[in-house]
Amino acid sequence: MAAAGKWLLITSVIALIYGLIKASWERGSAFSYLPPLVAGAYIYWIIAGPMAAQSLGLPVAIPSGDSAVALIHPLLIPAVLAAFFGMAKRAFPPRAVALYMGASAVASLALVSMGVLWSPLSSLWTNVAIYLIVLTAPLPIAASLLKIRKDLAELSHIGFAVLAVGAALSGPYAYHMQYGVVVPLGVGQPALVPLPSPYGPEAVSIKVVEWRAAGPWELVSIPPYLSRLVSPDLAGLMGVWGLDLRFDSVVLNGTKYVVAFGNYTPGFHRLGSYWLYVNSTVDTPRGKLLVAALGIGDRALVFSPQKFDVISAVVACKPNATSLNLIEERVILGIDGAAVEATIRYEASGEFKLIRGLIHGIATVPRGLDDVYIAVTPEVAVVGNVSYTRIALELARRNLNACLPLGAWMLLSAYSGRPLSGGEVNALLKNSPQGYVAYVKIIPMVQLVWIGAALLVAGGLVKAVRRHVA
């Protein structure tokens, strides 16, 4: 993965240099693309620079969250306004454009000073910048509309302005987690969720209509570095495989049991560091079945016959250092009467890499120019100080049913971050918390981002076709 990241970085640097060379060949009086190009290069190197340093082994962090905003906004917002100025002065006198933008700045400051904040959780200067972009955008759009009859490529300029407005209005609500509300959901039980929005308090009706499990798919290997999570119970059971005993599983009335076969008489037997106490034997076509207890020290490890659980399955299924990987829950949500699907994924490979394996189900429902955003996840069982999500427990049970007990054991031990005993694993697998938890919020005006991007692409295609024909 590290090598792939380096190759992607090298490829992106080559593409950036090529793009800058192509831009230097541009001719003409319209240079409205230069400010966003400079801002884009700046933002690119904020990310690419630390990535390059990391590839050389230097301890440099890539800016994220508030630190990234503090680095990006001081250049990005002036660059957008400079691009607006360059676009507008192609159709209007520069002095008139400057006066209009100055008046927009005064109006933006006045709105904020009166306490009219589009994003109350953002800083005052961010709110000023939002209003400034929104109020100045009509002028470059009008300039492009005056020229669009002669040149359809002006769609790109309109798209840029619309995208900038959409990003300004939607960005704070997409960024701040505090604009969302967390709500528990039972299947078929509607909930009315009050949500903040720039238009005032709103409410969204949400419920889980139905859900269905899919998978599991794939097998993945249990990494050797997880050996530190092998518990004494599991380590003790490892030696059982070398004994002169044969274990098997049988199904009686729908329940799986483990039975042991061996050429032993009733009574106590010492088997190296293990002991075996045979209560009785039964001659069967498959050999001599032992009704017995197997143990080490003062611990009984396996009883025969014993109900099929993680401990008994380890000896019945034999070593298999693999696990089922992927399982999904496909949830149908009803949002204000509209049905939408969100897919929750759980991957054992993520858990084995110690980065967690749960991927929340994401759904969005357009509402005019806004989006209702929902992230849904299964309910959890809290055991001790660890919250076990239902889908992780279900994947462990599927491993057990597939005769991959080591996969079930190590999956839950990796999830817990410590070795689990056989009793703890069996107790965990009895949990199956029902329901879901949803995180819901309104992201206003986000459709303008997609509309602006579509216009940008359309204008670019027009220009590309024209050049190809010429």
RAWOLIN-V409273 format. One line per field, one symbol per residue. ss: DSSP state (a for helix, b for strand, c for the rest). phi: phi as a letter, one per 20 degrees, with the letter a starting at -180 (. if undefined). psi: psi as a letter, one per 40 degrees, with the letter a starting at -180 (. if undefined). A space follows every 10 residues. Layout:
BEGIN
ss: ???
phi: ???
psi: ???
END
This chain:
BEGIN
ss: caaaaaaaaa aaaaaaaaaa aaaacccccc ccaaaaaaaa aaaaaaaaaa aaaaaccccc ccccaaaaaa aaaaaaaaaa aaaaaaaacc cccaaaaaaa aaaaaaaaaa aaaccccccc cccaaaaaaa aaaaaaaaaa aaaaaaaccc caaaaaaaaa aaaaaaaaaa aaaaacaaac bbbbbcbccc bbbbbccccc cbbbbbbbbb bbbbbbbbbb bccaaaaaac caaaaaaaaa aacccbbbbb bbccbbbbbb bcccccbbbb bccbbbbbbb bbbbccbbbb bbbbbbccbb bbbbcbbcca aaaaaaaccc cbbbbbbbbb bbbbbccbbb bbbbbbbaaa aacccccbbc bbbbbbbccb bbbbbbbbcb bbbccbbbba aaaaaaaaaa acccaaaaaa aaaaaacccc caaaaaaacc cccccbbbbb bbbcccaaaa aaaaaaaaaa aaaaaaaaac
phi: .fffffffff ffffffffff ffffefcpee dfffgfffff fffgffefgf fffffeneed efgbmfffff eefgdfffff fffgffffff dcggffffff ffffffffff gffenedfcf eeffffffff fffffefgff ffffffdffe bfffgfffff fffffffffe gfffeefffe cecfcefmdf cedfcfbfeo fcccebbefa bbecnecmcc eefffegfef eggffffgff feeeccdbdc dclndecdcc daecegpece cmedccdefa ccfcgepeed ebcdbcmdde ecdcfcgfcf ffffefemfb ecbfedccce dedddlneeb dcdedccfff ffemdmdedf edbccfcmee cedcdcbffd decmdddefg ffffffffff femcffffff ffffffnbfd fffffffffe ebfenccddc bedfmfffff fffffgffff fgffffffff
psi: dddddddddd dddddddddd dddeeiiieh feeddddddd ddddeddddd dddddeeigh ihiibddddd dddddddddd dddddddded eihddddddd dddddddddd dddeeghdgd eiiddddddd dddddedddd ddddddeddd heeedddddd dddddddddd dddddhdeei hhhihihehi hhhhiiieei hiihhiihdi iiiiaiiihi ihideedeeh iddddddded deifihiiii hhfehhihih iigiiiahhh gbeiihhhdi ihhieeahhh gihhihbehh dhihiiihad ddddddeihg fiiidhiihh hhihhfehhi hhhhihhddd ddefeiehhi hhiihigbei hhhhhiiiii hhhbfhhhid dddddddddd defgdddddd ddddddeihi idddddddee hghiaihihh ihhieddddd dddddddddd ddddddddd.
END
